[in-house]
């Protein structure tokens, strides 16, 4: 069995993660033919 542990991100960790997640989401929409 795999151990999974969650811990909150700091603001400094969250900001770049959020920017990357948004960019990936927009790329996925564009690849599927949808617009933002």
N, C-alpha and C positions, 0 to 999 in steps of 0.2 A: 504494500500500500504506500502511496505517495503522501508525504506530509505537505500541507499547504498552509502557509502563514501569510496573513495580510497585515500590512502596516500602512499608516497614512503617509502620503507624500508631503514633502515640504513645499512651500510656494516655489522655491527655486527648482525643484524637481518637476512640479506640475506644469509650469508654463511651457517648457519645451515639449513635454509629452503631449499637452493639449494642442500645440501648434502642429505637431506631426500627425496626431490623430485627425485633426480637421483637414489637413492636406491630403491624407490618405482617403478620407471620406469623399472629398471633392473629386479626386482621381477616379474613385470607384463609380461615382455617379456619371462622370463623363464617359468612362469606358462602357457603361451600360446604355449610353445614349440619352440619359436624363440630364436636365439642366438644373442649376442651383437657383 
